[in-house]
Amino acid sequence: MKELLIVGAGPVGLYAAFTAGMRKIDAVMIESAQTVGGQLNLYTEKVIYDIPGFEALSGKELIDKLYVQYQKYEDSIPLRLNETLLTIDRKEDYFVITTDKDKFEVKKILMTHGGGKFTPRKVAGVEAKNLNYSVCDLQSYKGKKVVVFGGGDSAVDWANAIADIADKVYLIHRRNEFRAHLSSLEMFEEKGGKILTPYVLKDQVIENELIQSITIEEVETKEIISIDVDEVLAFYGLISTKTSYDDWLVDAEKGLILVDTKMKTNVDGIYACGNGIYYEGKQKMITPGFGEAITALCAINFELHPEQKVPQYSSMMKK
C-alpha cells in the first residue's frame, strides 16, 4: 500500500512530488493528460514574470525546470500519465482508489488537479489551419499580419509578444473595457499594435483551409471593417470539465475543493492545494500553490511519521 497518492502533475503537483520525495514519503502521482505541466501547456511560450528568483521565463521553461527537479525522486515516486481518477472509497484508515486503468490502496491523498480539465473556448463555426487558441511557436508569426481576439491578460500578453516580431498585429475585443492591465495595453500601442473595440467577428474568407481575410462589425454602429490576415488567434477563455467531487468524497464550493489552513479537506486523510481549491483569500496563481503544497505535505508527513521531529529543509538535501 502506498503512503500517498498525488492527483495531478501540473506545476504544483510536480513540486508536491519533489517535496514528498524530500520527506521520503512512499508516493505515486497520476495525471489524466499525456504529459506534465497542466494548464501551462496551453501557454508554453508565454512569458511568466512572477516566479520567485526568475526575472522572466516561459511556461515551457517552468515546466521543464519543475520536471527536472521532480526527477530526483522519480524512481521512488513514479508518475503514471494518461490515468484518470474516478472514485475514492474510504475505509477505516486508508482509501481504495479506482482509476480508468487500475485499482489500488493508499493511506493519504493530495489533490493538485487544478480544478478540472480545461480546453480553449473556440470560435463557433470556424475551422482553419491558421486559426489557433494557443501559441506553440512564437517565431512562426514573424513578419506576418496577425489578428488577436480577446480582452483578457492572455490575449493582450500574446499580442504584445507577437508585436515584437510581426509585421502588423490587431487586437480586437467585443467590449471597450479590457480585463487586462492598462499598462499592457499601452505597451501594445507603443509597439505599433492596433486596438479595435467594440468589434465582433462577422465573417471570414477561407481558401485552402486558411483564413485569408476577416470582416468585423462594430457592436453599436454596425460599421464593417475588412482585414487581410496571415494568422488568427482567439483567447475567449477556457471551458472547464468539472470533477464530480461526490465521487471524491470532498466538499466543494463554486466548483473548488474546500480546505482549511493545513490544506485539509472535510475528509481525514485527503488534502488539496493549487488552483483547484478554495479558502478565504485564495489567489489563483502558481506561486501560492507551491506554498500550499509545502503546508499540505508537512501535515501529511506528520500524520504518516509523527516520530519525525525535525522538518526536512532543502538545505539538508544531498546531491
ZIKAWO-V558794 format. One record per residue. N is the residue number from 1. RES is the residue in three letters. SS is DSSP state (A for helix, B for strand, O for the rest). PHI is phi in whole degrees, -180 to 180 (* if undefined). Layout:
N&RES&SS&PHI  N&RES&SS&PHI
This chain:
1&MET&O&*  2&LYS&B&-73  3&GLU&B&-77  4&LEU&B&-147  5&LEU&B&-111  6&ILE&B&-103  7&VAL&B&-103  8&GLY&O&112  9&ALA&O&-120  10&GLY&O&-79  11&PRO&A&-56  12&VAL&A&-71  13&GLY&A&-63  14&LEU&A&-62  15&TYR&A&-69  16&ALA&A&-64  17&ALA&A&-65  18&PHE&A&-61  19&THR&A&-64  20&ALA&A&-64  21&GLY&A&-63  22&MET&A&-59  23&ARG&O&-94  24&LYS&O&57  25&ILE&O&-81  26&ASP&O&-79  27&ALA&B&-129  28&VAL&B&-141  29&MET&B&-122  30&ILE&B&-117  31&GLU&O&-141  32&SER&O&-72  33&ALA&O&-84  34&GLN&O&-92  35&THR&O&-152  36&VAL&O&-85  37&GLY&O&115  38&GLY&A&59  39&GLN&A&-65  40&LEU&A&-61  41&ASN&A&-68  42&LEU&A&-80  43&TYR&A&-136  44&THR&O&-61  45&GLU&O&-104  46&LYS&O&-72  47&VAL&B&-83  48&ILE&B&-109  49&TYR&O&-113  50&ASP&O&-116  51&ILE&O&-92  52&PRO&O&-54  53&GLY&O&88  54&PHE&O&-126  55&GLU&O&-63  56&ALA&O&-167  57&LEU&B&-158  58&SER&B&-80  59&GLY&A&-58  60&LYS&A&-65  61&GLU&A&-63  62&LEU&A&-67  63&ILE&A&-58  64&ASP&A&-61  65&LYS&A&-66  66&LEU&A&-67  67&TYR&A&-69  68&VAL&A&-62  69&GLN&A&-62  70&TYR&A&-62  71&GLN&A&-59  72&LYS&O&-58  73&TYR&O&-122  74&GLU&O&-66  75&ASP&O&-69  76&SER&O&-91  77&ILE&O&-127  78&PRO&B&-67  79&LEU&B&-107  80&ARG&B&-113  81&LEU&O&-82  82&ASN&O&56  83&GLU&O&-133  84&THR&O&-108  85&LEU&B&-72  86&LEU&B&-103  87&THR&B&-137  88&ILE&B&-125  89&ASP&B&-113  90&ARG&B&-86  91&LYS&O&-107  92&GLU&O&-62  93&ASP&O&-138  94&TYR&O&-159  95&PHE&B&-128  96&VAL&B&-100  97&ILE&B&-101  98&THR&B&-118  99&THR&B&-112  100&ASP&O&-77  101&LYS&O&-129  102&ASP&O&-158  103&LYS&B&-141  104&PHE&B&-155  105&GLU&B&-116  106&VAL&B&-141  107&LYS&B&-86  108&LYS&B&-135  109&ILE&B&-134  110&LEU&B&-124  111&MET&B&-87  112&THR&O&-132  113&HIS&O&-79  114&GLY&O&82  115&GLY&O&102  116&GLY&O&130  117&LYS&B&-86  118&PHE&B&-127  119&THR&B&-130  120&PRO&B&-63  121&ARG&O&-76  122&LYS&O&-94  123&VAL&O&-75  124&ALA&O&-62  125&GLY&O&77  126&VAL&O&-122  127&GLU&O&-130  128&ALA&O&-159  129&LYS&O&-68  130&ASN&O&-103  131&LEU&B&-106  132&ASN&B&-130  133&TYR&O&-121  134&SER&O&-157  135&VAL&O&-110  136&CYS&O&-97  137&ASP&O&-141  138&LEU&A&-59  139&GLN&A&-67  140&SER&A&-69  141&TYR&A&-98  142&LYS&O&-62  143&GLY&O&72  144&LYS&O&-107  145&LYS&B&-95  146&VAL&B&-124  147&VAL&B&-111  148&VAL&B&-119  149&PHE&B&-100  150&GLY&O&136  151&GLY&O&-129  152&GLY&O&-95  153&ASP&A&-62  154&SER&A&-61  155&ALA&A&-61  156&VAL&A&-72  157&ASP&A&-62  158&TRP&A&-69  159&ALA&A&-60  160&ASN&A&-65  161&ALA&A&-64  162&ILE&A&-71  163&ALA&A&-61  164&ASP&O&-71  165&ILE&O&-126  166&ALA&O&-82  167&ASP&O&-74  168&LYS&B&-154  169&VAL&B&-129  170&TYR&B&-108  171&LEU&B&-111  172&ILE&B&-118  173&HIS&O&-135  174&ARG&O&-77  175&ARG&O&-123  176&ASN&O&-77  177&GLU&O&-92  178&PHE&O&-103  179&ARG&O&-82  180&ALA&O&-72  181&HIS&O&-66  182&LEU&A&-60  183&SER&A&-62  184&SER&A&-68  185&LEU&A&-67  186&GLU&A&-64  187&MET&A&-62  188&PHE&A&-61  189&GLU&A&-68  190&GLU&A&-63  191&LYS&O&-82  192&GLY&O&95  193&GLY&O&-71  194&LYS&B&-111  195&ILE&B&-101  196&LEU&B&-124  197&THR&O&-144  198&PRO&O&-88  199&TYR&B&-126  200&VAL&B&-127  201&LEU&B&-68  202&LYS&B&-102  203&ASP&B&-161  204&GLN&B&-152  205&VAL&B&-105  206&ILE&B&-118  207&GLU&B&-133  208&ASN&O&54  209&GLU&O&68  210&LEU&B&-123  211&ILE&B&-74  212&GLN&B&-91  213&SER&B&-156  214&ILE&B&-126  215&THR&B&-119  216&ILE&B&-116  217&GLU&B&-122  218&GLU&B&-70  219&VAL&O&-60  220&GLU&O&-93  221&THR&O&-87  222&LYS&O&68  223&GLU&O&-60  224&ILE&B&-110  225&ILE&B&-128  226&SER&B&-109  227&ILE&B&-131  228&ASP&B&-76  229&VAL&O&-136  230&ASP&O&-106  231&GLU&B&-141  232&VAL&B&-129  233&LEU&B&-122  234&ALA&B&-125  235&PHE&O&-123  236&TYR&O&-100  237&GLY&O&96  238&LEU&B&-115  239&ILE&B&-98  240&SER&B&-101  241&THR&B&-98  242&LYS&O&-74  243&THR&O&-79  244&SER&O&-83  245&TYR&A&-67  246&ASP&A&-61  247&ASP&A&-71  248&TRP&A&-101  249&LEU&O&76  250&VAL&O&-93  251&ASP&O&-80  252&ALA&B&-137  253&GLU&B&-140  254&LYS&O&56  255&GLY&O&76  256&LEU&B&-126  257&ILE&B&-75  258&LEU&B&-79  259&VAL&O&-134  260&ASP&O&-99  261&THR&O&-70  262&LYS&O&-96  263&MET&O&69  264&LYS&B&-91  265&THR&O&-85  266&ASN&O&-71  267&VAL&O&-105  268&ASP&O&-59  269&GLY&O&98  270&ILE&B&-113  271&TYR&B&-121  272&ALA&B&-153  273&CYS&O&-155  274&GLY&O&97  275&ASN&O&-74  276&GLY&O&-92  277&ILE&B&-118  278&TYR&B&-137  279&TYR&O&-152  280&GLU&O&-61  281&GLY&O&90  282&LYS&O&-59  283&GLN&O&-111  284&LYS&O&-83  285&MET&O&-138  286&ILE&A&-69  287&THR&A&-62  288&PRO&A&-60  289&GLY&A&-61  290&PHE&A&-63  291&GLY&A&-66  292&GLU&A&-64  293&ALA&A&-63  294&ILE&A&-60  295&THR&A&-59  296&ALA&A&-64  297&LEU&A&-67  298&CYS&A&-64  299&ALA&A&-66  300&ILE&A&-63  301&ASN&A&-64  302&PHE&A&-65  303&GLU&A&-69  304&LEU&A&-76  305&HIS&O&-135  306&PRO&O&-63  307&GLU&O&-75  308&GLN&O&-80  309&LYS&O&-87  310&VAL&O&-102  311&PRO&O&-61  312&GLN&O&-95  313&TYR&O&-98  314&SER&A&-63  315&SER&A&-70  316&MET&A&-93  317&MET&O&-70  318&LYS&O&-107  319&LYS&O&-71
